[in-house]
Amino acid sequence: MSPILSIIVAISLLFVLHLLVKQVTGWRYCAICASVSLTWLGLLALYWLGRFDHPALIGVLMGQSVVGVYYLLEKKVPEAWHVFRLPYLLTTTVVVYALLGLLTQAVHVFGTLAVLWIVFGVAFVNSRSGWAKKIVACCKNW
């Protein structure tokens, strides 16, 4: 079976399992998110052990989780904090890249991210500024 087919089957089976768990326990969580996350966590462990050699597939699944958490945070945090969307998204992208062992020039990358967080932090502190309002509005007015 091809790696992508195996992943599709695994996620589908985990999804059904999570639906059953939710029904029995009454727990509230996203069955798709849990299924995708468990799959890439398992594959990442296998990758680190040298038993799975398809980092692009793991990266795609991790990216799905990054976006899922992004949307969850967008719903849960106050709108003023939405100014941090870009730094969050770029930081989690770098974390995924680093977990796959692909990150080079880490000092430069993390330094750039730190500057980005500081710049957006200044915008957050000055949330009444036109710049902060434009950042927050960028993703809702399109």
PyRosetta script that sets phi, psi and omega in degrees:
from pyrosetta import init, pose_from_sequence

init()
pose = pose_from_sequence("MSPILSIIVAISLLFVLHLLVKQVTGWRYCAICASVSLTWLGLLALYWLGRFDHPALIGVLMGQSVVGVYYLLEKKVPEAWHVFRLPYLLTTTVVVYALLGLLTQAVHVFGTLAVLWIVFGVAFVNSRSGWAKKIVACCKNW")
pose.set_psi(1, 138.8)
pose.set_omega(1, -179.8)
pose.set_phi(2, -70.3)
pose.set_psi(2, 154.3)
pose.set_omega(2, -179.4)
pose.set_phi(3, -57.6)
pose.set_psi(3, -42.3)
pose.set_omega(3, -178.1)
pose.set_phi(4, -66.8)
pose.set_psi(4, -38.3)
pose.set_omega(4, 177.8)
pose.set_phi(5, -65.6)
pose.set_psi(5, -42.0)
pose.set_omega(5, 177.6)
pose.set_phi(6, -59.6)
pose.set_psi(6, -41.4)
pose.set_omega(6, -179.7)
pose.set_phi(7, -66.4)
pose.set_psi(7, -43.0)
pose.set_omega(7, 178.7)
pose.set_phi(8, -61.3)
pose.set_psi(8, -44.4)
pose.set_omega(8, 179.1)
pose.set_phi(9, -64.3)
pose.set_psi(9, -45.1)
pose.set_omega(9, -179.0)
pose.set_phi(10, -61.2)
pose.set_psi(10, -46.4)
pose.set_omega(10, -179.7)
pose.set_phi(11, -63.8)
pose.set_psi(11, -40.8)
pose.set_omega(11, 179.2)
pose.set_phi(12, -62.5)
pose.set_psi(12, -44.5)
pose.set_omega(12, 179.3)
pose.set_phi(13, -66.6)
pose.set_psi(13, -42.1)
pose.set_omega(13, 177.1)
pose.set_phi(14, -63.1)
pose.set_psi(14, -36.6)
pose.set_omega(14, 178.5)
pose.set_phi(15, -61.0)
pose.set_psi(15, -47.4)
pose.set_omega(15, 178.7)
pose.set_phi(16, -62.3)
pose.set_psi(16, -42.5)
pose.set_omega(16, 178.2)
pose.set_phi(17, -60.4)
pose.set_psi(17, -44.2)
pose.set_omega(17, 179.4)
pose.set_phi(18, -66.2)
pose.set_psi(18, -36.1)
pose.set_omega(18, 175.9)
pose.set_phi(19, -61.5)
pose.set_psi(19, -41.0)
pose.set_omega(19, 178.1)
pose.set_phi(20, -65.8)
pose.set_psi(20, -43.8)
pose.set_omega(20, 179.0)
pose.set_phi(21, -60.1)
pose.set_psi(21, -44.0)
pose.set_omega(21, 179.4)
pose.set_phi(22, -62.0)
pose.set_psi(22, -39.9)
pose.set_omega(22, -178.7)
pose.set_phi(23, -67.1)
pose.set_psi(23, -41.2)
pose.set_omega(23, -177.2)
pose.set_phi(24, -74.4)
pose.set_psi(24, -41.6)
pose.set_omega(24, -173.2)
pose.set_phi(25, -92.7)
pose.set_psi(25, -24.5)
pose.set_omega(25, -175.0)
pose.set_phi(26, 79.4)
pose.set_psi(26, 5.7)
pose.set_omega(26, 178.3)
pose.set_phi(27, -64.2)
pose.set_psi(27, 148.0)
pose.set_omega(27, 179.6)
pose.set_phi(28, -111.8)
pose.set_psi(28, 110.5)
pose.set_omega(28, 175.7)
pose.set_phi(29, -161.3)
pose.set_psi(29, 167.5)
pose.set_omega(29, -178.7)
pose.set_phi(30, -85.3)
pose.set_psi(30, 114.9)
pose.set_omega(30, -179.0)
pose.set_phi(31, -65.4)
pose.set_psi(31, -35.0)
pose.set_omega(31, 178.1)
pose.set_phi(32, -66.7)
pose.set_psi(32, -47.4)
pose.set_omega(32, -179.5)
pose.set_phi(33, -59.7)
pose.set_psi(33, -45.2)
pose.set_omega(33, 180.0)
pose.set_phi(34, -63.5)
pose.set_psi(34, -40.8)
pose.set_omega(34, -179.1)
pose.set_phi(35, -65.8)
pose.set_psi(35, -45.4)
pose.set_omega(35, 179.3)
pose.set_phi(36, -65.8)
pose.set_psi(36, -44.4)
pose.set_omega(36, -178.3)
pose.set_phi(37, -63.6)
pose.set_psi(37, -45.7)
pose.set_omega(37, 177.9)
pose.set_phi(38, -61.9)
pose.set_psi(38, -36.9)
pose.set_omega(38, 179.5)
pose.set_phi(39, -65.0)
pose.set_psi(39, -50.1)
pose.set_omega(39, -177.9)
pose.set_phi(40, -70.9)
pose.set_psi(40, -30.0)
pose.set_omega(40, 175.2)
pose.set_phi(41, -62.5)
pose.set_psi(41, -44.1)
pose.set_omega(41, 177.4)
pose.set_phi(42, -64.8)
pose.set_psi(42, -43.5)
pose.set_omega(42, 179.5)
pose.set_phi(43, -66.7)
pose.set_psi(43, -36.2)
pose.set_omega(43, 178.1)
pose.set_phi(44, -64.4)
pose.set_psi(44, -42.0)
pose.set_omega(44, 176.7)
pose.set_phi(45, -61.4)
pose.set_psi(45, -44.1)
pose.set_omega(45, 177.8)
pose.set_phi(46, -63.8)
pose.set_psi(46, -37.4)
pose.set_omega(46, 178.5)
pose.set_phi(47, -63.3)
pose.set_psi(47, -45.9)
pose.set_omega(47, 179.1)
pose.set_phi(48, -63.6)
pose.set_psi(48, -30.4)
pose.set_omega(48, 178.6)
pose.set_phi(49, -84.9)
pose.set_psi(49, -0.2)
pose.set_omega(49, -179.7)
pose.set_phi(50, 77.3)
pose.set_psi(50, 20.0)
pose.set_omega(50, -176.8)
pose.set_phi(51, -104.2)
pose.set_psi(51, -4.4)
pose.set_omega(51, 179.4)
pose.set_phi(52, -143.0)
pose.set_psi(52, 123.7)
pose.set_omega(52, -172.4)
pose.set_phi(53, -119.3)
pose.set_psi(53, 49.5)
pose.set_omega(53, 178.9)
pose.set_phi(54, -135.1)
pose.set_psi(54, 70.5)
pose.set_omega(54, -176.5)
pose.set_phi(55, -63.0)
pose.set_psi(55, -26.7)
pose.set_omega(55, 179.1)
pose.set_phi(56, -63.8)
pose.set_psi(56, -40.0)
pose.set_omega(56, 178.8)
pose.set_phi(57, -65.2)
pose.set_psi(57, -42.4)
pose.set_omega(57, 177.8)
pose.set_phi(58, -63.1)
pose.set_psi(58, -43.4)
pose.set_omega(58, -179.8)
pose.set_phi(59, -61.0)
pose.set_psi(59, -39.6)
pose.set_omega(59, 178.1)
pose.set_phi(60, -63.2)
pose.set_psi(60, -45.0)
pose.set_omega(60, 179.5)
pose.set_phi(61, -65.8)
pose.set_psi(61, -40.7)
pose.set_omega(61, 177.4)
pose.set_phi(62, -63.4)
pose.set_psi(62, -38.7)
pose.set_omega(62, 177.0)
pose.set_phi(63, -61.2)
pose.set_psi(63, -37.2)
pose.set_omega(63, 176.6)
pose.set_phi(64, -62.5)
pose.set_psi(64, -40.2)
pose.set_omega(64, 178.5)
pose.set_phi(65, -67.5)
pose.set_psi(65, -39.5)
pose.set_omega(65, 177.5)
pose.set_phi(66, -57.7)
pose.set_psi(66, -47.3)
pose.set_omega(66, -179.1)
pose.set_phi(67, -68.1)
pose.set_psi(67, -37.8)
pose.set_omega(67, 177.6)
pose.set_phi(68, -61.4)
pose.set_psi(68, -44.3)
pose.set_omega(68, 177.7)
pose.set_phi(69, -66.6)
pose.set_psi(69, -37.2)
pose.set_omega(69, 176.9)
pose.set_phi(70, -55.8)
pose.set_psi(70, -49.9)
pose.set_omega(70, -179.1)
pose.set_phi(71, -68.2)
pose.set_psi(71, -35.4)
pose.set_omega(71, 176.7)
pose.set_phi(72, -63.2)
pose.set_psi(72, -47.1)
pose.set_omega(72, 178.5)
pose.set_phi(73, -62.1)
pose.set_psi(73, -38.6)
pose.set_omega(73, 180.0)
pose.set_phi(74, -59.8)
pose.set_psi(74, -35.0)
pose.set_omega(74, 179.0)
pose.set_phi(75, -78.3)
pose.set_psi(75, -30.4)
pose.set_omega(75, -170.0)
pose.set_phi(76, -95.5)
pose.set_psi(76, -26.9)
pose.set_omega(76, -176.1)
pose.set_phi(77, -95.0)
pose.set_psi(77, 153.6)
pose.set_omega(77, 177.8)
pose.set_phi(78, -59.3)
pose.set_psi(78, 149.2)
pose.set_omega(78, -176.4)
pose.set_phi(79, -56.1)
pose.set_psi(79, -32.9)
pose.set_omega(79, -179.9)
pose.set_phi(80, -58.6)
pose.set_psi(80, -30.5)
pose.set_omega(80, -179.8)
pose.set_phi(81, -76.9)
pose.set_psi(81, -9.5)
pose.set_omega(81, 179.6)
pose.set_phi(82, -65.0)
pose.set_psi(82, -12.7)
pose.set_omega(82, 177.3)
pose.set_phi(83, -60.9)
pose.set_psi(83, -22.2)
pose.set_omega(83, -177.9)
pose.set_phi(84, -90.3)
pose.set_psi(84, 12.3)
pose.set_omega(84, -178.6)
pose.set_phi(85, -55.8)
pose.set_psi(85, -52.4)
pose.set_omega(85, -177.0)
pose.set_phi(86, -63.9)
pose.set_psi(86, -49.4)
pose.set_omega(86, 178.0)
pose.set_phi(87, -59.0)
pose.set_psi(87, -39.3)
pose.set_omega(87, 177.7)
pose.set_phi(88, -60.8)
pose.set_psi(88, -51.7)
pose.set_omega(88, -175.9)
pose.set_phi(89, -61.2)
pose.set_psi(89, -43.2)
pose.set_omega(89, 179.9)
pose.set_phi(90, -69.8)
pose.set_psi(90, -37.7)
pose.set_omega(90, 178.9)
pose.set_phi(91, -65.0)
pose.set_psi(91, -46.0)
pose.set_omega(91, -179.7)
pose.set_phi(92, -67.7)
pose.set_psi(92, -31.0)
pose.set_omega(92, 174.7)
pose.set_phi(93, -63.8)
pose.set_psi(93, -44.1)
pose.set_omega(93, 178.8)
pose.set_phi(94, -65.3)
pose.set_psi(94, -39.7)
pose.set_omega(94, 178.5)
pose.set_phi(95, -61.0)
pose.set_psi(95, -44.6)
pose.set_omega(95, 177.7)
pose.set_phi(96, -60.1)
pose.set_psi(96, -46.6)
pose.set_omega(96, 180.0)
pose.set_phi(97, -59.9)
pose.set_psi(97, -41.9)
pose.set_omega(97, 179.8)
pose.set_phi(98, -68.2)
pose.set_psi(98, -40.3)
pose.set_omega(98, 178.5)
pose.set_phi(99, -61.0)
pose.set_psi(99, -29.2)
pose.set_omega(99, 178.4)
pose.set_phi(100, -84.2)
pose.set_psi(100, 0.7)
pose.set_omega(100, 177.6)
pose.set_phi(101, 74.0)
pose.set_psi(101, 23.7)
pose.set_omega(101, -174.8)
pose.set_phi(102, -104.6)
pose.set_psi(102, -4.0)
pose.set_omega(102, -174.2)
pose.set_phi(103, -78.6)
pose.set_psi(103, 125.7)
pose.set_omega(103, 171.3)
pose.set_phi(104, -118.4)
pose.set_psi(104, 162.3)
pose.set_omega(104, -179.1)
pose.set_phi(105, 53.1)
pose.set_psi(105, 46.5)
pose.set_omega(105, -175.7)
pose.set_phi(106, -58.3)
pose.set_psi(106, -37.5)
pose.set_omega(106, -178.8)
pose.set_phi(107, -60.8)
pose.set_psi(107, -44.2)
pose.set_omega(107, -180.0)
pose.set_phi(108, -67.1)
pose.set_psi(108, -42.1)
pose.set_omega(108, -178.2)
pose.set_phi(109, -64.9)
pose.set_psi(109, -50.4)
pose.set_omega(109, -178.7)
pose.set_phi(110, -69.5)
pose.set_psi(110, -30.9)
pose.set_omega(110, 174.4)
pose.set_phi(111, -63.4)
pose.set_psi(111, -44.0)
pose.set_omega(111, 177.7)
pose.set_phi(112, -63.0)
pose.set_psi(112, -42.6)
pose.set_omega(112, 177.8)
pose.set_phi(113, -62.9)
pose.set_psi(113, -40.0)
pose.set_omega(113, 179.0)
pose.set_phi(114, -61.6)
pose.set_psi(114, -43.9)
pose.set_omega(114, 177.8)
pose.set_phi(115, -61.7)
pose.set_psi(115, -42.8)
pose.set_omega(115, -180.0)
pose.set_phi(116, -61.1)
pose.set_psi(116, -45.4)
pose.set_omega(116, 177.6)
pose.set_phi(117, -61.5)
pose.set_psi(117, -39.3)
pose.set_omega(117, 179.6)
pose.set_phi(118, -65.6)
pose.set_psi(118, -45.6)
pose.set_omega(118, -179.8)
pose.set_phi(119, -61.0)
pose.set_psi(119, -45.2)
pose.set_omega(119, -180.0)
pose.set_phi(120, -72.5)
pose.set_psi(120, -27.8)
pose.set_omega(120, 174.1)
pose.set_phi(121, -64.9)
pose.set_psi(121, -39.6)
pose.set_omega(121, 176.6)
pose.set_phi(122, -63.4)
pose.set_psi(122, -41.9)
pose.set_omega(122, 177.3)
pose.set_phi(123, -62.1)
pose.set_psi(123, -38.8)
pose.set_omega(123, 179.4)
pose.set_phi(124, -64.7)
pose.set_psi(124, -45.6)
pose.set_omega(124, 179.6)
pose.set_phi(125, -62.3)
pose.set_psi(125, -36.0)
pose.set_omega(125, 177.6)
pose.set_phi(126, -100.8)
pose.set_psi(126, 50.6)
pose.set_omega(126, -171.5)
pose.set_phi(127, -62.9)
pose.set_psi(127, -12.6)
pose.set_omega(127, 177.8)
pose.set_phi(128, -84.7)
pose.set_psi(128, -6.5)
pose.set_omega(128, -179.0)
pose.set_phi(129, -69.6)
pose.set_psi(129, 153.4)
pose.set_omega(129, 178.5)
pose.set_phi(130, -62.3)
pose.set_psi(130, -33.0)
pose.set_omega(130, -178.7)
pose.set_phi(131, -65.0)
pose.set_psi(131, -45.5)
pose.set_omega(131, 179.5)
pose.set_phi(132, -63.2)
pose.set_psi(132, -41.6)
pose.set_omega(132, 179.4)
pose.set_phi(133, -64.3)
pose.set_psi(133, -37.5)
pose.set_omega(133, 178.0)
pose.set_phi(134, -67.7)
pose.set_psi(134, -37.0)
pose.set_omega(134, 177.6)
pose.set_phi(135, -63.1)
pose.set_psi(135, -47.3)
pose.set_omega(135, -179.0)
pose.set_phi(136, -65.3)
pose.set_psi(136, -38.7)
pose.set_omega(136, -177.0)
pose.set_phi(137, -76.6)
pose.set_psi(137, -16.5)
pose.set_omega(137, -172.4)
pose.set_phi(138, -58.7)
pose.set_psi(138, -33.5)
pose.set_omega(138, -174.8)
pose.set_phi(139, -97.9)
pose.set_psi(139, -3.1)
pose.set_omega(139, 179.9)
pose.set_phi(140, -114.5)
pose.set_psi(140, -11.7)
pose.set_omega(140, -178.0)
pose.set_phi(141, -116.9)
pose.set_psi(141, 63.1)
pose.set_omega(141, 179.4)
pose.set_phi(142, -132.4)
pose.dump_pdb("model.pdb")
